[in-house]
Amino acid sequence: MKIKNNKVTWQENSAKNITFIVTKDCQLACKYCYLVGKNEKERMSFDVAKAAIDYILDRENEKNFDTESVIWDFIGGEPFLEIDLIDKVCDYIKQEMYSRNHHWFNSYRFSFSTNGINYDSEKVQKFIKKNKSHLSIAITIDGTKRKHDLNRIWKGDGSGPERGSYDDVVRNIPLWQSQFPGVGTKVTISSADIPYICESVLHLYDLGIHQVNINCVFEKVWKEGDDKLFEEQLMMLADTIIDRDLYIENSCSFFSEDLGKPLDCKLQNHNWCGAGKMLAIDAQGNFYPCTRFAQYSLRDKEAWIIGNIHDGIDNNKLRPFLTLDRCTQSTPECADCEVAEGCAWCQGENYDAAKTHTVFERATAICLMHKARVRANNYYWNKLYRKLELEGTREEFENQKPKSNDIIC
């Protein structure tokens, strides 16, 4: 019996991720958004983007930029608010990679994560048509209308009632799927919307989104009892997926066979994310090890700038990120945890939540949520393989039964 697996990222572990923060503006004011400093003023100019591209492409053979492939990532706020700039920047990137005979010209992607509101606009569609074979576009839709609209609301001045964005996004899902078949979406879970997890994943399957990447926010927002409710929702989801055979055509990242095992720090001692290996650029031309270290992503700490388009990367400021691993930032409790495998963290949240100015202190706000997920994950795989085993036995029995034209002695 076939079980659908989560797809891996394009050129996973062999691509340099370069992110342009083209705007800090967005049409939405999502309640769980980690971008606490969004604004309408900070917008990237073409000159800044051009200088960053020239700096990067000039260093093709340097250690920071000698990867096999590259992902040119555009984020906001909402990146498609700056589609004119993005179109111009992407044209420049292609022209420069070609004229320089840069090895990335044969292996590159333009990547976007969008709220989907203006996905069907003429300018966005023209850009997609021009770059289709080198595009990765993810539209964020959180599930059912009541879950999505609980958090993903339109920006307002607070004088009127909240307005959800579900209807404005869902209308563009069929167009998106027709252009990028098999693409998945990312769902975010916060405390308030835990009761709607099961129905939301199933709703996304019904919309034709067969790969649902879903995660809990890393910030300290969880309330007493959230982990129990979370486990109940995942158990309900597991039962429905298995009982309705939805695992054949659909996947959900909450369920993984590699989740919830002990870890050997000597063999599996790597950082969870790519902070430091990535590069982010803001509207002022500052460089960051990840977008989560830009000021608009931080609640309590100052931005961690590792250079700029004029002076280049300061390797002394980058060095701490290149030494990060699981053991150097985990408490003994985390390092020795019996269900440590699959327990994620965000390096930016580690920094923002730390008591001091350090990236070597792991934030553990999702500890109980991870353990609840492990329990539900164990239930899921035990039930699924029991079902498959029984079906295999039944299928074997059916194959052994005499057919009507068999000769029976």
Secondary structure, DSSP 8 states (H G I E B T S, - for coil): ---------TTTTTEEEEEEE-BS--SB--TT-S-TT--SS-B--HHHHHHHHHHHHTTTTSGGG--SEEEEEEESS-GGGGHHHHHHHHHHHHHHHHHTT-GGGGSEEEEEEE-STTTTSHHHHHHHHHHGGGEEEEE---SSHHHHHHH-BB---SSS---B-HHHHHTTHHHHHHHSTT--EEEEE-GGGGGGHHHHHHHHHHTT--EEEEEE-SSS---TTHHHHHHHHHHHHHHHHHHTTGGGT-EETT--TT-S----TTTS---SS-TTTSEEE-TT-EEESSGGGSGGG-SSS-----EETTTEE-HHHHHHHHT--HHHHS-HHHHT-TT-TT----HHHHHHHSSSS-SSS---TTHHHHHHHHHHHHHHHHHHHHHHHHHHHHHHHHHHS--TT----
